[in-house]
Amino acid sequence: MLGILQVTTQWSCFMVILLLFLIYFPFATPVLPTSDNMSTDSHHHKNPSATTAITISLLSFIHLIIILAISVYLYRTASPSAILNWTSFLGIQSTVLASIQYIPQIFTTYKLKAVGSLSIPMMCIQTPGSFVWALSLATREGTDWSSWLVYCVTGVLQGSLLVMAIIFERRRKQEEADAALFVDHEGEDDSYVHEADNSWGGRTRHANVNERTRLLPDEDEADL
């Protein structure tokens, strides 16, 4: 019973995230094309449109209703072997859907070579949490592989995403540090050259001074 409570709690959290996504989606403020964002389209992916958000949400709710109806029907009419086959199918389906969720994120992160909006601390919690969750389900009596396989797969996928995020974030900080160091050295070189020019000019002027040098410059030289 506790395993069912675990899965139901996680499913409820995902549904809350979906509802919040629909509630706070900027339907009334579309991004208009400008010269700035048009020039950067090749470097940044476009945000999802309102049509895409509504379509995905409707498909999720329709999928939920269909799965729930079939599950209730099989629970009341089908044999235990048929129910077991249905649960195995649902486990495989959830694993495939989880892969569809993470693979685009992994590909986009690898392509951009940047963390973006990903949260490294959150992934540090979720990655080991996925394996702990899978272990807690696998060790329960009467559970099948279909109930914990999806959490192992998501843990592996999210772990690979976490490794890439850490590498790219460290690389970004190192590049920023190198750039700041280069700017500091460049400023020091410029000041050194400026001081050298001043000292060389002073030595040149003093080298040209002798007993025949006038105390006051000519009017033309004074104008210069």
Backbone as a chain_set.jsonl record, in Angstrom:
{"seq": "MLGILQVTTQWSCFMVILLLFLIYFPFATPVLPTSDNMSTDSHHHKNPSATTAITISLLSFIHLIIILAISVYLYRTASPSAILNWTSFLGIQSTVLASIQYIPQIFTTYKLKAVGSLSIPMMCIQTPGSFVWALSLATREGTDWSSWLVYCVTGVLQGSLLVMAIIFERRRKQEEADAALFVDHEGEDDSYVHEADNSWGGRTRHANVNERTRLLPDEDEADL", "coords": {"N": [[0.827, -1.208, 0.0], [2.018, 1.189, 0.69], [3.765, 1.584, -1.435], [1.986, 2.172, -3.517], [1.076, 4.592, -2.55], [3.416, 6.101, -2.74], [3.858, 6.26, -5.56], [1.475, 7.505, -6.315], [1.718, 9.954, -5.001], [3.913, 11.113, -6.334], [2.837, 11.255, -8.919], [0.761, 13.067, -8.451], [2.222, 15.368, -7.869], [3.418, 15.866, -10.358], [1.116, 16.426, -11.843], [0.271, 18.771, -10.603], [2.36, 20.466, -11.372], [1.868, 20.525, -14.128], [-0.641, 21.798, -14.178], [0.042, 24.298, -13.05], [1.739, 25.153, -15.044], [-0.059, 25.596, -17.128], [-1.641, 27.583, -15.968], [0.064, 29.785, -15.523], [1.122, 30.262, -17.996], [2.25, 32.469, -20.541], [-0.135, 33.484, -22.238], [-1.282, 35.846, -23.237], [0.767, 37.515, -23.932], [2.459, 37.388, -26.468], [5.626, 36.785, -28.057], [6.894, 39.158, -30.104], [8.364, 39.344, -33.362], [11.524, 40.831, -33.632], [14.335, 42.86, -34.646], [16.429, 42.142, -33.033], [15.816, 39.587, -31.777], [15.386, 38.153, -34.072], [17.866, 38.027, -35.235], [19.152, 36.335, -33.535], [17.964, 33.882, -33.719], [19.133, 31.647, -34.758], [20.772, 30.813, -32.768], [19.343, 30.417, -30.452], [16.713, 28.468, -29.106], [13.237, 28.478, -29.895], [10.544, 29.629, -27.848], [7.828, 27.642, -26.535], [4.675, 27.787, -28.19], [1.33, 29.055, -27.519], [-0.554, 27.356, -28.621], [0.855, 24.943, -28.825], [1.293, 24.401, -26.099], [-1.353, 24.083, -25.112], [-2.198, 21.934, -26.69], [-0.455, 19.809, -25.933], [-1.148, 19.604, -23.248], [-3.875, 18.881, -23.402], [-3.62, 16.409, -24.704], [-2.289, 15.024, -22.695], [-4.25, 14.917, -20.651], [-6.267, 13.491, -21.994], [-4.925, 11.087, -22.453], [-4.612, 10.284, -19.79], [-7.294, 9.846, -19.012], [-8.039, 7.749, -20.729], [-6.223, 5.68, -19.997], [-6.961, 5.367, -17.319], [-9.642, 4.53, -17.571], [-9.363, 2.082, -18.977], [-7.841, 0.655, -17.116], [-9.578, 0.469, -14.881], [-11.625, -1.031, -16.042], [-10.283, -3.462, -16.723], [-9.514, -4.258, -14.173], [-11.926, -4.961, -13.024], [-12.994, -6.931, -14.687], [-11.061, -8.551, -16.002], [-8.639, -11.271, -15.97], [-6.105, -12.174, -13.476], [-3.632, -12.583, -14.812], [-3.962, -11.128, -17.174], [-4.209, -8.579, -16.117], [-1.651, -8.306, -15.052], [-0.12, -8.308, -17.399], [-1.058, -5.928, -18.475], [-0.138, -4.043, -16.608], [2.599, -4.401, -16.993], [2.817, -3.438, -19.595], [2.132, -0.765, -19.129], [4.306, -0.019, -17.561], [6.441, -0.213, -19.407], [5.565, 1.691, -21.22], [5.602, 4.052, -19.66], [8.346, 4.223, -19.237], [9.286, 4.694, -21.839], [8.026, 7.167, -22.362], [9.239, 8.725, -20.393], [11.856, 8.695, -21.349], [11.47, 10.109, -23.715], [10.978, 12.542, -22.59], [13.45, 13.306, -21.396], [15.526, 12.96, -23.286], [15.41, 15.017, -25.381], [16.148, 17.229, -23.749], [18.743, 16.516, -22.993], [19.992, 16.465, -25.508], [19.656, 19.151, -26.343], [21.074, 20.532, -24.337], [23.653, 19.526, -24.767], [24.085, 20.498, -27.325], [23.941, 23.313, -27.057], [25.945, 23.698, -25.249], [25.686, 24.731, -22.686], [24.229, 25.425, -19.462], [21.768, 26.686, -19.185], [18.395, 26.965, -18.272], [18.412, 24.921, -16.465], [18.587, 23.433, -13.227], [21.219, 22.804, -11.264], [21.575, 22.134, -8.455], [18.989, 21.052, -7.941], [18.965, 18.817, -9.653], [21.014, 17.4, -8.473], [19.75, 16.487, -6.243], [17.562, 15.059, -7.278], [18.659, 13.058, -8.934], [20.14, 10.974, -7.366], [17.913, 10.493, -5.805], [16.101, 9.263, -7.518], [17.117, 6.651, -7.834], [17.03, 5.771, -5.196], [14.29, 5.836, -4.822], [13.497, 3.912, -6.714], [14.725, 1.658, -5.589], [13.344, 1.437, -3.178], [10.832, 0.733, -4.095], [11.374, -1.648, -5.468], [12.128, -3.435, -3.49], [9.843, -4.029, -2.148], [7.222, -6.263, -1.241], [5.544, -8.187, -3.654], [5.795, -6.432, -5.774], [6.477, -5.554, -9.209], [8.851, -5.525, -11.963], [7.991, -3.554, -13.653], [7.149, -1.441, -12.13], [9.324, -0.135, -11.002], [11.279, 0.192, -12.941], [11.138, 2.464, -14.583], [12.034, 4.529, -12.936], [14.704, 3.934, -12.551], [15.644, 4.279, -15.173], [15.077, 7.01, -15.615], [16.746, 8.044, -13.646], [19.298, 7.411, -14.659], [19.283, 8.88, -17.082], [18.877, 11.492, -16.138], [21.13, 11.686, -14.566], [23.202, 11.676, -16.503], [22.552, 14.088, -17.729], [23.052, 15.793, -15.595], [25.835, 15.484, -15.261], [26.792, 16.592, -17.678], [25.838, 19.206, -17.32], [27.312, 20.087, -15.089], [29.932, 19.981, -16.127], [29.797, 21.852, -18.265], [29.118, 24.145, -16.844], [31.342, 24.522, -15.164], [33.227, 24.933, -17.162], [32.271, 27.322, -18.239], [32.611, 29.12, -16.089], [35.388, 29.005, -15.887], [36.145, 30.096, -18.353], [35.133, 32.694, -18.03], [36.754, 33.545, -15.911], [39.281, 33.43, -17.159], [38.883, 35.343, -19.159], [38.517, 37.674, -17.617], [41.037, 37.8, -16.412], [42.618, 38.191, -18.664], [41.765, 40.721, -19.489], [42.642, 42.255, -17.314], [45.446, 41.919, -17.526], [45.836, 43.059, -20.019], [45.16, 45.71, -19.509], [47.214, 46.344, -17.702], [49.436, 46.102, -19.404], [48.94, 48.171, -21.227], [49.116, 50.434, -19.558], [51.777, 50.187, -18.819], [53.113, 50.543, -21.275], [52.322, 53.154, -21.8], [53.539, 54.543, -19.685], [56.176, 53.958, -20.327], [56.472, 55.274, -22.771], [56.135, 57.905, -21.933], [58.332, 58.205, -20.218], [60.419, 57.758, -22.01], [60.03, 59.835, -23.812], [60.533, 61.951, -22.079], [63.223, 61.522, -21.451], [64.282, 61.903, -23.985], [63.738, 64.577, -24.488], [65.231, 65.765, -22.452], [67.721, 64.919, -23.256], [68.275, 66.438, -25.479], [68.808, 68.918, -24.522], [71.092, 71.523, -24.007], [73.884, 73.862, -23.475], [73.27, 75.767, -25.35], [70.583, 75.778, -25.649], [67.496, 77.484, -25.719], [65.931, 79.29, -23.099], [63.247, 79.996, -23.18], [60.732, 78.782, -25.334], [60.33, 79.088, -28.937], [57.768, 81.09, -30.533], [56.34, 79.629, -32.462], [56.861, 76.984, -31.685], [55.73, 77.085, -29.188], [53.067, 77.358, -29.856], [52.606, 74.822, -30.941]], "CA": [[0.0, 0.0, 0.0], [2.902, 2.345, 0.734], [4.27, 1.792, -2.789], [0.95, 2.886, -4.272], [1.075, 5.968, -2.052], [4.584, 6.772, -3.309], [3.619, 6.563, -6.973], [0.379, 8.476, -6.388], [2.24, 11.258, -4.586], [4.71, 11.664, -7.426], [1.926, 11.599, -10.009], [0.054, 14.289, -8.057], [3.154, 16.498, -8.027], [3.528, 16.151, -11.787], [-0.127, 17.055, -12.282], [0.291, 20.155, -10.109], [3.269, 21.203, -12.253], [1.173, 20.733, -15.394], [-1.668, 22.821, -13.97], [0.717, 25.583, -12.89], [2.234, 25.531, -16.365], [-1.177, 26.161, -17.884], [-2.148, 28.799, -15.329], [1.009, 30.895, -15.646], [1.672, 30.372, -19.347], [1.957, 33.825, -21.048], [-0.965, 33.426, -23.439], [-1.641, 37.175, -23.744], [1.958, 38.302, -24.263], [3.316, 36.684, -27.412], [6.888, 37.43, -28.391], [6.855, 39.662, -31.461], [9.687, 39.294, -33.988], [12.271, 42.071, -33.74], [15.642, 42.682, -35.275], [17.343, 41.487, -32.094], [15.581, 38.154, -31.626], [15.501, 37.491, -35.368], [19.278, 37.776, -35.496], [19.642, 35.295, -32.625], [17.16, 32.671, -33.836], [19.984, 30.5, -35.059], [21.529, 30.429, -31.578], [18.449, 30.141, -29.338], [15.51, 27.78, -29.502], [12.037, 29.268, -29.699], [9.682, 29.231, -26.75], [6.614, 26.98, -27.021], [3.532, 28.663, -28.41], [0.143, 28.725, -26.735], [-1.181, 26.185, -29.245], [1.619, 23.762, -28.418], [1.044, 24.145, -24.678], [-2.712, 23.558, -24.948], [-2.275, 20.618, -27.333], [0.216, 18.821, -25.089], [-1.945, 19.432, -22.03], [-5.071, 18.101, -23.742], [-3.2, 15.028, -24.946], [-1.98, 14.413, -21.395], [-5.505, 14.616, -19.958], [-6.938, 12.411, -22.727], [-4.182, 9.864, -22.147], [-4.948, 9.913, -18.417], [-8.662, 9.309, -18.968], [-8.055, 6.448, -21.413], [-5.515, 4.711, -19.153], [-7.768, 5.128, -16.127], [-10.823, 3.751, -17.951], [-8.946, 0.711, -19.284], [-7.395, 0.018, -15.875], [-10.769, 0.125, -14.091], [-12.332, -2.114, -16.741], [-9.544, -4.713, -16.559], [-9.523, -4.633, -12.76], [-13.223, -5.545, -12.69], [-13.416, -8.026, -15.572], [-9.987, -9.384, -16.55], [-7.951, -12.216, -15.086], [-4.86, -11.614, -12.918], [-2.554, -12.574, -15.812], [-4.204, -9.997, -18.074], [-3.874, -7.353, -15.376], [-0.192, -8.24, -14.968], [0.358, -7.879, -18.717], [-1.397, -4.517, -18.632], [0.798, -3.267, -15.792], [3.902, -4.439, -17.665], [2.716, -2.505, -20.716], [2.179, 0.593, -18.592], [5.678, 0.245, -17.147], [7.237, 0.057, -20.611], [5.104, 2.964, -21.774], [6.118, 5.145, -18.834], [9.778, 4.329, -19.492], [9.45, 5.349, -23.142], [7.64, 8.57, -22.221], [10.288, 9.404, -19.626], [12.986, 8.892, -22.258], [11.094, 11.213, -24.603], [11.083, 13.779, -21.81], [14.817, 13.685, -21.06], [16.448, 12.951, -24.423], [15.543, 16.367, -25.962], [16.912, 18.091, -22.845], [20.153, 16.136, -23.104], [20.478, 16.898, -26.82], [19.725, 20.614, -26.363], [22.175, 20.951, -23.47], [24.908, 19.203, -25.45], [24.221, 21.362, -28.498], [24.194, 24.683, -26.626], [27.122, 23.726, -24.366], [25.355, 25.638, -21.587], [23.243, 24.876, -18.534], [20.462, 27.28, -19.461], [17.483, 27.082, -17.125], [18.503, 23.741, -15.611], [19.035, 23.673, -11.859], [22.163, 21.773, -10.849], [21.228, 21.598, -7.123], [17.797, 20.21, -8.01], [19.339, 17.54, -10.248], [21.82, 16.677, -7.487], [18.804, 15.834, -5.337], [16.683, 14.137, -7.993], [19.366, 11.917, -9.531], [20.191, 9.852, -6.413], [16.565, 10.2, -5.324], [15.444, 8.318, -8.43], [17.564, 5.291, -7.524], [16.482, 5.419, -3.881], [12.868, 5.571, -5.042], [13.386, 2.619, -7.391], [15.088, 0.608, -4.642], [12.262, 1.276, -2.204], [9.737, 0.012, -4.747], [11.794, -2.994, -5.856], [12.245, -4.302, -2.316], [8.53, -4.291, -1.546], [6.655, -7.56, -1.605], [4.489, -8.161, -4.651], [6.03, -5.459, -6.841], [7.042, -6.081, -10.447], [9.851, -4.642, -12.555], [7.339, -2.442, -14.347], [6.881, -0.337, -11.207], [10.54, 0.585, -10.625], [12.211, 0.349, -14.058], [11.111, 3.835, -15.095], [12.821, 5.397, -12.066], [16.112, 3.674, -12.868], [15.949, 4.904, -16.463], [15.124, 8.46, -15.426], [17.94, 8.361, -12.873], [20.453, 7.373, -15.562], [19.192, 10.006, -18.013], [19.104, 12.736, -15.41], [22.528, 11.698, -14.159], [23.996, 12.132, -17.646], [22.282, 15.519, -17.874], [23.743, 16.473, -14.495], [27.273, 15.492, -15.549], [27.019, 17.601, -18.709], [25.595, 20.539, -16.758], [28.455, 20.443, -14.236], [31.088, 20.229, -16.993], [29.617, 23.108, -18.991], [29.134, 25.259, -15.89], [32.744, 24.728, -14.792], [33.903, 25.515, -18.32], [31.842, 28.718, -18.361], [33.276, 29.901, -15.05], [36.802, 29.092, -16.222], [36.271, 31.059, -19.446], [34.943, 34.027, -17.465], [37.957, 33.89, -15.151], [40.352, 33.695, -18.121], [38.596, 36.618, -19.82], [38.804, 38.748, -16.663], [42.487, 37.872, -16.258], [43.156, 38.769, -19.892], [41.476, 42.16, -19.459], [43.546, 42.864, -16.338], [46.795, 41.946, -18.086], [45.85, 44.012, -21.121], [45.21, 47.041, -18.904], [48.551, 46.557, -17.164], [50.349, 46.314, -20.523], [48.698, 49.508, -21.769], [49.675, 51.421, -18.633], [53.237, 50.08, -18.881], [53.539, 51.177, -22.525], [52.112, 54.59, -21.654], [54.599, 55.052, -18.827], [57.441, 53.862, -21.056], [56.491, 56.361, -23.749], [56.358, 59.165, -21.227], [59.716, 58.268, -19.739], [61.306, 57.878, -23.174], [59.914, 61.206, -24.308], [61.222, 62.849, -21.154], [64.666, 61.369, -21.629], [64.651, 62.49, -25.275], [63.735, 66.029, -24.351], [66.378, 66.161, -21.633], [68.959, 64.646, -23.986], [68.483, 67.501, -26.46], [69.068, 70.182, -23.819], [72.502, 71.863, -23.795], [74.074, 75.26, -23.089], [72.753, 76.645, -26.385], [69.124, 75.692, -25.675], [66.829, 78.676, -25.21], [65.112, 79.097, -21.912], [61.854, 80.115, -23.616], [60.588, 78.272, -26.698], [59.829, 80.017, -29.944], [56.31, 81.214, -30.58], [55.79, 78.507, -33.251], [56.911, 75.785, -30.868], [54.75, 77.225, -28.113], [51.743, 77.054, -30.414], [52.49, 73.382, -31.078]], "C": [[0.864, 1.262, 0.0], [3.509, 2.636, -0.639], [3.269, 2.532, -3.66], [0.898, 4.349, -3.844], [2.261, 6.754, -2.607], [4.33, 7.207, -4.746], [2.52, 7.607, -7.121], [0.849, 9.87, -5.995], [3.058, 11.905, -5.695], [3.83, 12.074, -8.601], [1.174, 12.891, -9.689], [0.951, 15.513, -8.207], [3.323, 16.87, -9.491], [2.272, 16.841, -12.312], [-0.212, 18.501, -11.802], [1.205, 21.019, -10.978], [2.597, 21.499, -13.587], [0.107, 21.818, -15.266], [-1.043, 24.205, -13.794], [1.281, 26.084, -14.213], [1.131, 26.166, -17.198], [-1.655, 27.478, -17.287], [-1.236, 29.992, -15.609], [1.648, 30.99, -17.031], [1.299, 31.741, -19.922], [1.16, 33.791, -22.348], [-1.158, 34.805, -24.065], [-0.439, 38.012, -24.129], [2.85, 37.516, -25.205], [4.568, 37.484, -27.726], [6.851, 37.836, -29.85], [8.249, 39.63, -32.057], [10.303, 40.678, -34.081], [13.614, 41.784, -34.383], [16.61, 41.958, -34.362], [17.109, 39.991, -32.013], [15.602, 37.427, -32.954], [16.947, 37.168, -35.687], [19.841, 36.663, -34.637], [18.832, 34.017, -32.705], [18.012, 31.446, -34.078], [20.744, 30.003, -33.843], [20.638, 30.051, -30.414], [17.197, 29.456, -29.867], [14.304, 28.634, -29.154], [11.241, 28.722, -28.526], [8.433, 28.557, -27.298], [5.467, 27.969, -27.153], [2.366, 28.217, -27.545], [-0.554, 27.493, -27.297], [-0.471, 24.904, -28.839], [1.348, 23.404, -26.962], [-0.333, 23.529, -24.456], [-2.825, 22.158, -25.537], [-1.646, 19.539, -26.461], [-0.578, 18.565, -23.813], [-3.198, 18.607, -22.291], [-4.721, 16.643, -24.001], [-2.877, 14.309, -23.636], [-3.252, 14.029, -20.648], [-6.27, 13.492, -20.659], [-6.26, 11.075, -22.455], [-4.503, 9.371, -20.74], [-6.331, 9.27, -18.336], [-8.721, 7.925, -19.6], [-7.394, 5.377, -20.546], [-6.339, 4.369, -17.918], [-8.989, 4.269, -16.445], [-10.456, 2.293, -18.235], [-8.53, -0.025, -18.007], [-8.582, -0.402, -15.009], [-11.519, -1.038, -14.726], [-11.614, -3.447, -16.547], [-9.548, -5.179, -15.108], [-10.828, -5.331, -12.374], [-13.533, -6.806, -13.489], [-12.302, -8.995, -15.942], [-9.397, -10.299, -15.484], [-6.671, -11.582, -14.536], [-3.713, -11.58, -13.926], [-2.717, -11.413, -16.789], [-3.871, -8.671, -17.391], [-2.36, -7.182, -15.262], [0.416, -7.798, -16.297], [0.092, -6.388, -18.944], [-0.452, -3.627, -17.812], [2.207, -3.268, -16.394], [3.923, -3.48, -18.851], [2.795, -1.06, -20.236], [3.588, 0.957, -18.121], [6.581, 0.561, -18.321], [6.856, 1.405, -21.208], [5.634, 4.153, -20.971], [7.617, 5.329, -19.028], [10.053, 5.035, -20.806], [9.115, 6.835, -23.045], [8.67, 9.358, -21.414], [11.525, 9.652, -20.48], [12.707, 10.031, -23.226], [11.205, 12.55, -23.875], [12.533, 14.229, -21.649], [15.746, 13.769, -22.265], [16.527, 14.311, -25.111], [16.317, 17.328, -25.067], [18.403, 17.794, -22.93], [20.735, 16.632, -24.421], [20.64, 18.417, -26.87], [20.876, 21.126, -25.508], [23.52, 20.671, -24.122], [25.144, 20.128, -26.642], [24.58, 22.783, -28.103], [25.47, 24.816, -25.806], [26.916, 24.706, -23.205], [24.273, 25.007, -20.73], [21.854, 25.413, -18.825], [19.635, 27.422, -18.198], [17.517, 25.864, -16.21], [19.065, 24.112, -14.245], [19.938, 22.521, -11.425], [21.868, 21.271, -9.437], [19.998, 20.699, -7.138], [18.136, 18.841, -8.592], [20.225, 16.73, -9.315], [20.939, 15.962, -6.469], [18.01, 14.756, -6.063], [17.406, 12.912, -8.521], [19.544, 10.767, -8.539], [18.82, 9.498, -5.864], [15.817, 9.228, -6.207], [15.832, 6.882, -8.114], [17.074, 4.839, -6.15], [15.006, 5.07, -4.002], [12.676, 4.207, -5.693], [13.717, 1.473, -6.44], [13.979, 0.367, -3.625], [11.064, 0.545, -2.798], [10.121, -1.429, -5.055], [11.855, -3.944, -4.671], [10.902, -4.597, -1.646], [7.96, -5.608, -2.07], [5.517, -7.368, -2.61], [4.675, -7.156, -5.764], [6.71, -6.124, -8.027], [8.043, -5.073, -10.997], [9.228, -3.426, -13.224], [7.105, -1.24, -13.44], [8.128, 0.468, -10.869], [11.506, 0.809, -11.778], [12.282, 1.799, -14.53], [11.965, 4.762, -14.239], [14.321, 5.169, -12.252], [16.522, 4.355, -14.169], [16.039, 6.418, -16.317], [16.332, 8.883, -14.592], [19.188, 8.381, -13.737], [20.443, 8.577, -16.5], [19.456, 11.332, -17.304], [20.531, 12.826, -14.889], [23.445, 12.152, -15.281], [23.79, 13.619, -17.898], [23.0, 16.326, -16.793], [25.243, 16.559, -14.749], [27.597, 16.545, -16.604], [26.853, 19.009, -18.155], [26.767, 20.991, -15.893], [29.677, 20.775, -15.085], [30.962, 21.577, -17.69], [29.642, 24.309, -18.058], [30.554, 25.554, -15.419], [33.515, 25.363, -15.941], [33.536, 26.99, -18.475], [32.539, 29.595, -17.322], [34.767, 30.054, -15.339], [37.034, 30.09, -17.345], [36.079, 32.487, -18.946], [36.167, 34.47, -16.672], [39.122, 34.21, -16.082], [40.146, 35.034, -18.817], [38.89, 37.795, -18.897], [40.307, 38.914, -16.461], [43.14, 38.502, -17.475], [42.935, 40.274, -19.925], [42.402, 42.871, -18.482], [44.963, 42.975, -16.885], [46.892, 42.955, -19.218], [45.906, 45.443, -20.593], [46.574, 47.352, -18.329], [49.559, 46.812, -18.274], [50.183, 47.705, -21.104], [49.294, 50.583, -20.866], [51.2, 51.391, -18.657], [53.775, 50.755, -20.135], [53.406, 52.684, -22.425], [53.2, 55.21, -20.783], [55.947, 55.01, -19.537], [57.564, 54.972, -22.086], [56.776, 57.693, -23.076], [57.804, 59.298, -20.762], [60.697, 58.419, -20.891], [61.241, 59.278, -23.754], [60.619, 62.188, -23.402], [62.722, 62.759, -21.301], [65.126, 62.006, -22.928], [64.716, 64.005, -25.181], [64.928, 66.5, -23.529], [67.693, 65.924, -22.361], [69.278, 65.752, -24.979], [68.786, 68.85, -25.81], [70.576, 70.36, -23.632], [72.613, 73.342, -23.465], [73.529, 76.231, -24.115], [71.221, 76.628, -26.449], [68.519, 76.934, -25.057], [65.991, 78.335, -23.983], [63.634, 79.16, -22.244], [61.738, 79.603, -25.032], [60.126, 79.359, -27.639], [58.318, 80.046, -29.932], [55.683, 80.064, -31.359], [55.796, 77.23, -32.434], [55.92, 75.862, -29.728], [53.35, 76.937, -28.606], [51.555, 75.569, -30.584], [52.31, 72.733, -29.724]], "O": [[0.504, 2.273, -0.603], [3.745, 3.796, -0.977], [3.639, 3.406, -4.444], [0.701, 5.239, -4.672], [2.131, 7.939, -2.913], [4.552, 8.362, -5.109], [2.623, 8.5, -7.962], [0.423, 10.859, -6.591], [2.917, 13.098, -5.966], [4.051, 13.12, -9.21], [0.974, 13.722, -10.574], [0.49, 16.576, -8.625], [3.366, 18.052, -9.833], [2.365, 17.746, -13.141], [-0.715, 19.363, -12.523], [0.873, 22.163, -11.286], [2.737, 22.598, -14.122], [-0.029, 22.662, -16.152], [-1.553, 25.183, -14.34], [1.3, 27.286, -14.474], [1.36, 27.156, -17.892], [-2.032, 28.391, -18.022], [-1.717, 31.087, -15.901], [2.617, 31.727, -17.213], [0.143, 32.149, -19.808], [1.702, 34.037, -23.426], [-1.194, 34.927, -25.289], [-0.61, 39.13, -24.614], [3.897, 37.022, -24.788], [4.564, 38.714, -27.668], [6.784, 36.984, -30.737], [9.227, 39.862, -31.346], [9.658, 41.608, -34.566], [13.98, 40.635, -34.63], [17.502, 41.248, -34.827], [18.042, 39.202, -32.155], [15.812, 36.215, -32.987], [17.236, 36.16, -36.331], [20.888, 36.1, -34.957], [18.984, 33.143, -31.852], [17.665, 30.341, -33.659], [21.301, 28.906, -33.864], [21.11, 29.423, -29.466], [16.682, 29.807, -30.929], [14.354, 29.429, -28.216], [11.256, 27.524, -28.244], [8.013, 28.863, -28.414], [5.309, 28.872, -26.331], [2.399, 27.155, -26.924], [-1.084, 26.678, -26.543], [-1.115, 23.897, -28.544], [1.189, 22.229, -26.632], [-0.471, 22.565, -23.702], [-3.474, 21.29, -24.954], [-2.234, 18.474, -26.269], [-0.665, 17.427, -23.353], [-3.547, 17.734, -21.496], [-5.441, 15.743, -23.569], [-3.163, 13.121, -23.49], [-3.332, 12.943, -20.075], [-6.857, 12.636, -19.997], [-6.925, 10.059, -22.253], [-4.649, 8.168, -20.523], [-6.507, 8.256, -17.661], [-9.377, 7.027, -19.072], [-7.944, 4.289, -20.379], [-6.404, 3.207, -17.517], [-9.333, 3.375, -15.672], [-11.148, 1.378, -17.791], [-8.841, -1.205, -17.844], [-8.592, -1.505, -14.463], [-11.995, -1.93, -14.024], [-12.252, -4.455, -16.242], [-9.584, -6.381, -14.847], [-10.834, -6.194, -11.497], [-14.267, -7.67, -13.007], [-12.581, -10.171, -16.177], [-9.62, -10.13, -14.285], [-6.202, -10.573, -15.063], [-2.904, -10.652, -13.904], [-1.734, -10.787, -17.187], [-3.322, -7.76, -18.01], [-1.844, -6.069, -15.359], [1.357, -7.005, -16.318], [0.913, -5.681, -19.529], [-0.022, -2.576, -18.285], [2.921, -2.269, -16.317], [4.918, -2.793, -19.087], [3.45, -0.228, -20.865], [4.016, 2.102, -18.263], [7.393, 1.484, -18.257], [7.718, 2.166, -21.648], [6.067, 5.149, -21.551], [8.114, 6.455, -18.991], [10.947, 5.878, -20.887], [9.84, 7.67, -23.585], [8.943, 10.52, -21.714], [12.172, 10.692, -20.356], [13.596, 10.827, -23.528], [11.497, 13.573, -24.494], [12.817, 15.422, -21.755], [16.672, 14.579, -22.262], [17.638, 14.748, -25.412], [17.069, 18.162, -25.571], [19.227, 18.709, -22.938], [21.847, 17.161, -24.449], [21.642, 18.918, -27.38], [21.58, 22.054, -25.908], [24.432, 21.493, -24.037], [26.284, 20.497, -26.928], [25.432, 23.403, -28.739], [26.018, 25.911, -25.677], [27.838, 25.411, -22.798], [23.502, 24.168, -21.195], [20.87, 24.681, -18.724], [20.109, 27.932, -17.183], [16.727, 25.782, -15.27], [19.913, 24.996, -14.128], [19.474, 21.395, -11.243], [21.906, 20.059, -9.226], [19.959, 19.693, -6.428], [17.661, 17.819, -8.096], [20.198, 15.5, -9.354], [21.34, 14.947, -5.899], [17.806, 13.665, -5.53], [16.826, 11.826, -8.554], [19.124, 9.652, -8.85], [18.573, 8.35, -5.497], [14.992, 8.453, -5.724], [14.982, 5.992, -8.124], [16.743, 3.669, -5.957], [14.527, 4.129, -3.369], [11.808, 3.435, -5.286], [13.064, 0.43, -6.476], [13.708, -0.775, -3.254], [10.361, -0.179, -2.092], [9.297, -2.334, -4.921], [11.651, -5.147, -4.837], [10.851, -5.347, -0.671], [8.203, -5.996, -3.213], [4.652, -6.509, -2.441], [3.803, -7.028, -6.624], [7.42, -7.118, -7.88], [8.087, -3.922, -10.564], [9.872, -2.384, -13.347], [6.885, -0.133, -13.93], [8.019, 1.634, -10.489], [12.474, 1.552, -11.617], [13.362, 2.302, -14.842], [12.566, 5.697, -14.768], [15.114, 6.102, -12.127], [17.603, 4.935, -14.264], [16.967, 7.04, -16.833], [16.883, 9.962, -14.806], [20.042, 9.253, -13.58], [21.473, 9.223, -16.693], [20.176, 12.187, -17.819], [21.084, 13.92, -14.781], [24.37, 12.929, -15.046], [24.734, 14.332, -18.238], [23.498, 17.42, -17.058], [25.858, 17.591, -14.482], [28.554, 17.304, -16.454], [27.634, 19.904, -18.479], [27.171, 22.152, -15.955], [30.384, 21.741, -14.801], [31.912, 22.359, -17.705], [30.13, 25.375, -18.432], [30.93, 26.719, -15.289], [34.36, 26.231, -15.722], [34.39, 27.813, -18.806], [33.003, 30.689, -17.641], [35.348, 31.105, -15.072], [38.002, 30.85, -17.309], [36.783, 33.395, -19.387], [36.575, 35.629, -16.748], [39.872, 35.153, -15.832], [41.101, 35.776, -19.045], [39.448, 38.802, -19.334], [40.799, 40.037, -16.349], [44.101, 39.259, -17.346], [43.819, 41.022, -20.342], [42.895, 43.961, -18.774], [45.611, 44.009, -16.726], [47.91, 43.631, -19.365], [46.606, 46.29, -21.148], [47.056, 48.48, -18.44], [50.449, 47.648, -18.116], [51.171, 48.358, -21.439], [49.908, 51.533, -21.351], [51.848, 52.431, -18.533], [54.781, 51.461, -20.075], [54.27, 53.419, -22.905], [53.723, 56.278, -21.103], [56.767, 55.913, -19.373], [58.638, 55.547, -22.257], [57.554, 58.505, -23.577], [58.419, 60.356, -20.893], [61.696, 59.128, -20.767], [62.262, 59.847, -24.143], [61.232, 63.146, -23.872], [63.421, 63.772, -21.281], [66.213, 62.581, -22.994], [65.624, 64.637, -25.719], [65.562, 67.503, -23.858], [68.671, 66.633, -22.124], [70.447, 65.978, -25.289], [69.0, 69.833, -26.52], [71.256, 69.452, -23.153], [71.612, 74.01, -23.208], [73.337, 77.407, -23.802], [70.627, 77.382, -27.22], [68.962, 77.392, -24.004], [65.431, 77.245, -23.862], [62.84, 78.439, -21.64], [62.568, 79.951, -25.872], [59.61, 80.397, -27.226], [57.667, 79.149, -29.395], [54.622, 79.567, -30.981], [54.832, 76.465, -32.482], [55.333, 74.854, -29.335], [52.537, 76.351, -27.891], [50.443, 75.076, -30.393], [52.193, 71.51, -29.636]]}, "num_chains": 1, "name": "protein.A"}
